[in-house]
Amino acid sequence: MHCGMTGAELSQSLHRPDIGAGRDEHSTDFFTCALPGVRMRDHCGVCGSMDTRMRIVIPIHSFEPGGVERVALNLAQAWRDAGHEVVVVLGRIGGRGPACVPDLDCWRIPTRLGTAHWETPWMIHSLHRYLVQNRADVVFYPGNTYAVVAATIRLLMGAKTPPAVLKVSNALARPDMPRWLRRPYALWLKLQGRVFDRLIGLSEPMSREIAALTGAAPDRVVTIANPVLTRQRLRDLATLPRSRGRDGATRYVAAGRLVAQKNYPLMLRGFARCARPGDTLTIAGAGPDRDAILRVVSRLGLTGRVRLVGHLGSVDALLAQADAFVLSSDYEGLPGVVVEAPAMVLPVLATDCCASMACLVEAGVTGVLVPPGCEHAMARGFVAVRRMIAEPHRARQLAARYEVERSAERFLQAMAELCGRAHQQAGTVLAFPARLALARGQN
């Protein structure tokens, strides 16, 4: 099927002069994005018949920076390498994107409209259009923010909704939530327990939390380690040259979006209480709270000692020049950068902000855990972590739990089992009419 638009016309509609047209193995129009290795499919659909491979569909808002999206793309590449058909339903191309995007088939609806400010409704529209026009064996929702997309798709498609899997990327328990929101939020979590056929927890404590708060049956909650690092990246981080600090000063590093959840003011106040002359704190990340954070830096007299370096495509060089990594979040799921730090044998200071954190940071061995929101504890943590000497073997052993290859296989097993049940149920539904028609033919 052809959409009736030339590659040049679609290039103009995407405001990207570097996008051209081509053909894939299905002879369906697709478009090659300037990001390396990504093939963009137009909204005319993808043909294909049911075979032994699964067709896994992954909705992603964009290639803008985000740990959820990076993990999803790593999984997608691993599933594709394992022989499955993976389609990324993409909301928009805009944004700086990751440094390297895997060779994946991406499908989108070309539009001249900017969709960044209403990305969730646009994602719902795009995914619904794709699922109406194309077969999907399973839809993989890569993080909590996509739960509303899944719920709406279930409402729109009813019994025709493909099996849905959610990777729970953030803590469901939210003690910071205003009291008036807690009851609606509890109901929303119970709804998620019904919407998703599988809920993936990133640690055993996290899975217990999911089961308790969503009311999902135990067989619908699966524990799979967060697939943060590929095997090759683990090796690269282990061999990355580390620089030494000068005059005994400690170089602290933090990375993450500049948003309220990360509670950078707490980090800055803790640093201000205990920093020695020469100690520095570098924060990598972009977000709406940047100006507010700079005001805190100025008010605490930390100008020149605290640097905000913006978003980095890779934090490797930053970690290689650091003596300790710091996380001050109020809540998290299982933050990937807290896996990257031990891979480089970098001690971690982190708030105990989620059920998974004790699995990530082995207190006294690979890092220091402090209570969320406590300035005094954070200050003591800064002192404790700079005195630590991480154990290389233990730190790398911990990081290896979060290999993409190992987790990708576990995800495939869970999805294959789910698809098998779905096909079995579909066969059961069709079996009675078929037998009835056969009986009528014999009569």
C-alpha positions as CSV (number, residue, x, y, z in Angstrom):
1,M,0.0,0.0,0.0
2,H,1.3,3.4,-0.9
3,C,0.5,6.6,1.1
4,G,0.4,8.8,-2.0
5,M,3.2,11.0,-0.8
6,T,6.7,11.2,-2.2
7,G,9.8,11.0,0.0
8,A,10.5,14.6,-0.6
9,E,7.0,15.7,0.4
10,L,7.2,13.7,3.6
11,S,10.7,15.1,4.2
12,Q,9.1,18.6,4.1
13,S,6.3,17.5,6.4
14,L,8.8,16.3,8.9
15,H,10.9,19.5,8.6
16,R,13.9,17.3,8.1
17,P,15.7,17.8,4.7
18,D,17.9,14.7,5.5
19,I,15.1,12.1,5.3
20,G,14.7,10.1,2.2
21,A,12.5,7.3,1.0
22,G,13.4,3.6,0.5
23,R,12.0,0.1,0.5
24,D,12.2,-2.7,3.0
25,E,11.7,-6.4,2.6
26,H,7.9,-6.0,2.6
27,S,8.0,-3.4,-0.2
28,T,6.4,-0.9,2.1
29,D,7.4,2.7,2.1
30,F,9.7,3.7,4.9
31,F,11.9,6.7,5.5
32,T,15.5,6.8,6.8
33,C,16.0,9.2,9.7
34,A,19.2,11.2,10.1
35,L,19.8,9.3,13.3
36,P,22.0,6.4,12.2
37,G,20.4,3.0,11.6
38,V,16.7,4.0,12.2
39,R,14.2,3.3,9.4
40,M,11.1,5.4,9.6
41,R,7.9,3.8,8.3
42,D,5.0,5.9,7.2
43,H,1.4,5.4,8.5
44,C,0.4,3.1,5.6
45,G,1.2,0.1,7.7
46,V,3.5,-3.0,7.6
47,C,2.5,-6.2,6.0
48,G,3.4,-9.6,7.2
49,S,1.9,-12.9,8.1
50,M,1.9,-14.8,11.4
51,D,4.9,-17.0,11.8
52,T,7.0,-18.3,14.7
53,R,8.5,-14.9,15.4
54,M,6.7,-12.4,17.7
55,R,5.9,-9.0,16.4
56,I,6.7,-6.8,19.4
57,V,5.4,-3.2,19.3
58,I,7.0,-0.5,21.5
59,P,5.5,3.0,21.8
60,I,8.1,5.7,22.4
61,H,7.4,9.4,22.6
62,S,10.7,10.5,21.0
63,F,14.4,9.9,20.9
64,E,14.9,12.7,23.4
65,P,17.1,11.9,26.4
66,G,15.5,9.6,28.9
67,G,16.6,6.4,30.7
68,V,13.2,4.7,30.0
69,E,13.6,5.2,26.3
70,R,17.3,4.2,26.3
71,V,16.5,0.9,28.0
72,A,13.6,0.3,25.6
73,L,15.8,0.8,22.6
74,N,18.5,-1.6,24.0
75,L,15.9,-4.2,24.6
76,A,14.4,-3.7,21.1
77,Q,17.8,-4.2,19.5
78,A,18.4,-7.4,21.6
79,W,14.9,-8.8,20.6
80,R,15.5,-8.0,17.0
81,D,18.9,-9.7,17.1
82,A,17.1,-12.8,18.5
83,G,15.0,-13.0,15.4
84,H,11.8,-11.2,16.4
85,E,10.1,-8.4,14.5
86,V,10.3,-5.2,16.6
87,V,8.4,-2.0,15.6
88,V,8.9,1.2,17.5
89,V,5.8,3.4,17.2
90,L,7.3,6.8,17.5
91,G,5.5,10.0,18.5
92,R,8.0,12.4,16.9
93,I,11.5,12.7,15.6
94,G,12.4,15.9,17.4
95,G,15.0,16.2,20.2
96,R,18.7,15.6,20.3
97,G,18.3,11.8,20.6
98,P,20.7,9.3,22.0
99,A,24.3,9.2,20.7
100,C,23.7,5.9,18.8
101,V,20.3,4.6,17.9
102,P,20.1,0.8,17.0
103,D,19.0,-0.4,13.6
104,L,15.2,-0.6,14.3
105,D,12.0,-0.2,12.3
106,C,10.2,2.9,13.4
107,W,6.7,3.8,12.4
108,R,5.1,7.2,12.7
109,I,2.4,9.5,11.4
110,P,4.0,12.4,9.5
111,T,2.7,15.7,10.7
112,R,3.6,19.4,10.4
113,L,2.3,20.0,13.9
114,G,4.5,20.1,16.9
115,T,3.4,17.4,19.3
116,A,5.8,17.9,22.2
117,H,3.3,19.7,24.4
118,W,0.6,17.0,23.9
119,E,2.7,14.0,23.4
120,T,0.5,11.6,25.3
121,P,-2.7,12.2,23.3
122,W,-0.5,12.0,20.1
123,M,1.0,8.7,21.3
124,I,-2.4,7.3,21.9
125,H,-3.5,8.3,18.4
126,S,-0.4,7.0,16.8
127,L,-0.4,3.6,18.6
128,H,-4.1,3.1,18.0
129,R,-3.7,3.8,14.3
130,Y,-0.9,1.3,14.1
131,L,-2.7,-1.4,16.0
132,V,-5.9,-1.0,13.9
133,Q,-3.9,-1.4,10.7
134,N,-1.3,-3.9,11.7
135,R,-1.0,-7.2,13.6
136,A,0.9,-7.1,17.0
137,D,1.6,-10.1,19.1
138,V,2.4,-8.1,22.2
139,V,2.8,-4.4,23.1
140,F,5.6,-3.5,25.4
141,Y,5.1,-0.3,27.4
142,P,8.6,0.8,28.6
143,G,7.7,2.8,31.7
144,N,5.0,4.2,34.0
145,T,4.4,7.3,31.9
146,Y,3.0,5.0,29.2
147,A,0.4,3.4,31.5
148,V,-2.3,6.0,30.5
149,V,-1.6,5.2,26.8
150,A,-2.2,1.5,27.5
151,A,-5.4,2.1,29.5
152,T,-6.8,4.3,26.7
153,I,-5.9,1.7,24.0
154,R,-7.7,-1.0,26.1
155,L,-10.7,1.3,26.2
156,L,-10.6,2.0,22.4
157,M,-9.9,-1.6,21.2
158,G,-11.7,-3.7,23.9
159,A,-11.3,-7.4,23.2
160,K,-9.1,-6.7,20.2
161,T,-6.3,-5.2,22.3
162,P,-3.1,-7.2,21.9
163,P,-1.5,-8.5,25.1
164,A,0.1,-5.6,27.1
165,V,3.3,-5.7,29.1
166,L,4.4,-2.8,31.4
167,K,7.9,-2.4,32.7
168,V,7.4,-0.5,35.9
169,S,10.2,2.1,35.7
170,N,9.4,4.2,38.8
171,A,8.3,3.6,42.3
172,L,4.5,3.1,42.7
173,A,4.5,4.1,46.4
174,R,4.4,7.9,46.5
175,P,4.5,9.3,50.0
176,D,5.2,12.7,48.6
177,M,1.8,12.9,46.9
178,P,-0.7,15.5,48.2
179,R,-3.3,13.9,50.4
180,W,-6.2,14.8,48.1
181,L,-4.6,12.9,45.3
182,R,-3.9,9.7,47.2
183,R,-7.3,8.1,46.8
184,P,-7.6,8.7,43.0
185,Y,-4.0,7.5,42.6
186,A,-4.8,4.3,44.5
187,L,-7.7,3.6,42.2
188,W,-5.5,4.3,39.2
189,L,-3.0,1.7,40.4
190,K,-5.8,-0.9,40.8
191,L,-6.9,-0.1,37.2
192,Q,-3.3,-0.8,36.0
193,G,-3.6,-4.2,37.7
194,R,-6.4,-5.0,35.3
195,V,-5.1,-3.3,32.2
196,F,-1.8,-5.1,31.9
197,D,-1.4,-8.8,31.2
198,R,2.1,-8.6,32.7
199,L,3.7,-6.1,35.1
200,I,7.5,-6.2,35.3
201,G,9.2,-5.4,38.6
202,L,12.9,-4.6,38.5
203,S,13.6,-6.3,41.8
204,E,11.9,-8.7,44.2
205,P,11.0,-5.9,46.6
206,M,9.6,-3.8,43.8
207,S,7.5,-6.8,42.5
208,R,6.0,-7.2,46.0
209,E,5.2,-3.5,46.0
210,I,3.5,-3.8,42.5
211,A,1.4,-6.8,43.6
212,A,0.3,-5.1,46.8
213,L,-0.6,-1.7,45.2
214,T,-2.2,-2.9,41.9
215,G,-3.9,-6.0,43.2
216,A,-2.6,-8.0,40.2
217,A,-2.5,-11.7,40.6
218,P,0.9,-13.1,41.5
219,D,1.3,-14.9,38.1
220,R,0.9,-11.5,36.3
221,V,3.8,-9.9,38.2
222,V,7.3,-10.9,36.9
223,T,10.7,-9.8,38.3
224,I,13.4,-9.0,35.7
225,A,16.5,-7.0,36.4
226,N,16.5,-3.6,34.7
227,P,18.5,-4.1,31.5
228,V,20.8,-1.1,31.8
229,L,24.1,-2.2,30.3
230,T,25.1,-4.4,27.4
231,R,27.8,-6.9,28.0
232,Q,30.1,-4.9,25.8
233,R,29.4,-1.7,27.7
234,L,30.1,-3.4,31.0
235,R,33.5,-4.4,29.6
236,D,34.1,-0.9,28.2
237,L,33.3,0.7,31.6
238,A,35.5,-1.7,33.5
239,T,38.5,-0.7,31.3
240,L,37.8,3.0,31.0
241,P,40.9,5.0,32.2
242,R,40.2,6.9,35.4
243,S,41.8,10.2,36.3
244,R,43.0,11.1,39.7
245,G,41.9,14.2,41.7
246,R,44.4,16.8,43.1
247,D,45.3,17.8,46.6
248,G,42.9,15.3,48.2
249,A,39.8,17.1,46.9
250,T,36.8,15.0,46.1
251,R,34.9,15.3,42.8
252,Y,31.3,14.4,43.2
253,V,29.1,13.8,40.2
254,A,25.3,13.6,39.7
255,A,23.3,12.9,36.6
256,G,19.6,13.0,35.8
257,R,16.8,15.2,34.6
258,L,16.5,18.6,36.4
259,V,13.1,17.9,37.9
260,A,11.5,18.0,41.4
261,Q,11.7,14.2,41.8
262,K,15.5,14.3,41.8
263,N,15.5,16.9,44.7
264,Y,18.8,18.6,43.7
265,P,18.3,21.3,46.4
266,L,18.7,18.6,49.0
267,M,21.9,17.5,47.4
268,L,23.2,21.1,47.2
269,R,22.4,21.8,50.9
270,G,24.1,18.6,51.9
271,F,27.2,19.4,49.8
272,A,27.3,23.0,51.2
273,R,27.4,21.7,54.8
274,C,30.3,19.3,54.4
275,A,32.4,20.4,51.3
276,R,36.1,21.1,51.9
277,P,38.1,23.6,49.9
278,G,38.7,22.1,46.4
279,D,35.7,19.7,46.5
280,T,33.4,20.1,43.5
281,L,30.0,18.8,42.4
282,T,29.1,18.4,38.7
283,I,25.5,17.8,37.7
284,A,24.7,16.5,34.2
285,G,21.2,16.8,32.9
286,A,18.6,19.2,31.5
287,G,15.1,20.0,32.6
288,P,12.6,22.7,33.8
289,D,14.2,23.2,37.2
290,R,17.6,24.4,35.9
291,D,17.0,28.1,36.8
292,A,15.7,27.2,40.3
293,I,18.7,25.0,40.9
294,L,21.1,27.8,39.8
295,R,19.4,30.1,42.3
296,V,20.0,27.6,45.1
297,V,23.7,27.3,44.0
298,S,24.0,31.1,44.2
299,R,22.2,31.4,47.6
300,L,24.4,28.8,49.2
301,G,27.6,30.5,47.9
302,L,28.6,27.5,45.7
303,T,29.1,29.3,42.5
304,G,32.3,28.0,40.9
305,R,32.2,24.8,43.0
306,V,29.0,23.4,41.5
307,R,28.7,23.0,37.7
308,L,25.6,22.3,35.7
309,V,26.8,20.9,32.4
310,G,23.5,20.2,30.7
311,H,22.5,17.0,28.9
312,L,25.3,14.7,27.8
313,G,24.9,12.0,25.3
314,S,27.2,9.8,27.4
315,V,28.2,10.4,31.1
316,D,31.2,8.0,30.8
317,A,33.8,10.8,30.6
318,L,32.2,12.5,33.6
319,L,32.2,9.3,35.7
320,A,35.8,8.7,34.7
321,Q,36.8,12.0,36.2
322,A,34.8,11.5,39.5
323,D,35.5,10.1,42.9
324,A,31.9,9.5,43.9
325,F,28.4,9.5,42.4
326,V,25.4,11.1,44.2
327,L,21.7,10.6,43.9
328,S,19.2,12.6,46.0
329,S,15.8,11.6,44.6
330,D,12.6,11.5,46.6
331,Y,11.5,8.4,44.7
332,E,12.8,6.2,41.8
333,G,12.2,2.9,40.1
334,L,15.7,1.5,39.5
335,P,17.9,4.3,38.2
336,G,20.3,3.1,35.5
337,V,23.2,5.5,36.3
338,V,23.4,3.9,39.8
339,V,24.3,0.7,37.9
340,E,26.9,2.4,35.7
341,A,28.8,3.9,38.7
342,P,29.6,0.5,40.3
343,A,30.6,-0.8,36.8
344,M,33.4,1.8,37.0
345,V,34.0,1.0,40.7
346,L,32.8,4.4,41.7
347,P,31.2,4.6,45.2
348,V,27.6,5.8,45.3
349,L,25.8,8.1,47.8
350,A,22.1,7.6,47.3
351,T,18.8,8.3,49.1
352,D,17.0,5.1,50.0
353,C,14.2,6.3,47.6
354,C,12.7,3.0,46.3
355,A,12.2,-0.6,47.1
356,S,15.0,-1.5,44.8
357,M,17.8,0.7,46.2
358,A,19.1,-1.8,48.7
359,C,19.6,-4.2,45.8
360,L,21.6,-1.5,43.9
361,V,23.8,-0.1,46.6
362,E,25.4,-2.5,49.1
363,A,25.8,-0.3,52.1
364,G,29.4,0.0,53.3
365,V,30.7,-2.0,50.3
366,T,29.6,-0.2,47.1
367,G,28.1,2.9,48.6
368,V,26.2,4.7,51.3
369,L,22.4,4.9,51.7
370,V,20.7,7.8,53.5
371,P,17.0,8.5,54.2
372,P,15.2,10.6,51.5
373,G,14.6,14.3,52.3
374,C,17.1,14.5,55.2
375,E,19.6,17.3,54.8
376,H,21.7,16.2,57.9
377,A,21.9,12.6,56.6
378,M,22.9,13.7,53.1
379,A,25.7,15.8,54.5
380,R,27.0,12.9,56.6
381,G,26.7,10.7,53.4
382,F,29.0,13.1,51.5
383,V,31.6,12.6,54.2
384,A,31.2,8.9,54.4
385,V,31.3,8.2,50.6
386,R,34.5,10.2,50.1
387,R,36.2,8.0,52.7
388,M,35.1,4.8,50.9
389,I,37.2,2.5,48.9
390,A,34.9,0.4,46.7
391,E,35.7,-3.2,46.2
392,P,36.2,-3.8,42.4
393,H,35.1,-7.4,42.3
394,R,31.9,-6.8,44.3
395,A,31.0,-3.6,42.5
396,R,31.3,-5.1,39.0
397,Q,29.5,-8.3,40.1
398,L,26.6,-6.1,41.2
399,A,26.6,-4.2,37.9
400,A,26.6,-7.5,35.9
401,R,23.1,-8.3,37.3
402,Y,21.7,-5.7,35.0
403,E,23.0,-6.9,31.6
404,V,20.7,-6.2,28.7
405,E,21.3,-9.6,27.1
406,R,20.4,-11.6,30.2
407,S,17.2,-9.5,30.9
408,A,16.2,-9.4,27.3
409,E,15.9,-13.2,27.2
410,R,13.8,-13.1,30.4
411,F,11.5,-10.6,28.8
412,L,11.1,-12.7,25.7
413,Q,10.2,-15.7,27.8
414,A,7.5,-13.8,29.6
415,M,6.1,-12.4,26.4
416,A,6.2,-15.7,24.5
417,E,4.2,-17.3,27.4
418,L,1.7,-14.5,27.3
419,C,1.3,-14.7,23.5
420,G,0.9,-18.5,23.7
421,R,-1.9,-18.1,26.1
422,A,-3.5,-15.4,24.0
423,H,-3.4,-17.6,20.8
424,Q,-4.8,-20.5,22.9
425,Q,-7.7,-18.5,24.0
426,A,-8.3,-17.2,20.5
427,G,-8.3,-20.8,19.3
428,T,-10.8,-21.8,22.0
429,V,-13.1,-19.0,20.9
430,L,-13.0,-20.1,17.3
431,A,-13.2,-23.8,18.0
432,F,-17.0,-23.9,18.8
433,P,-18.2,-22.1,15.6
434,A,-15.9,-24.3,13.5
435,R,-17.3,-27.5,15.1
436,L,-20.9,-26.2,14.6
437,A,-20.3,-25.5,10.9
438,L,-18.8,-29.0,10.5
439,A,-21.8,-30.6,12.2
440,R,-24.2,-28.7,9.9
441,G,-22.2,-29.8,6.9
442,Q,-22.5,-33.4,8.0
443,N,-26.3,-33.1,8.5
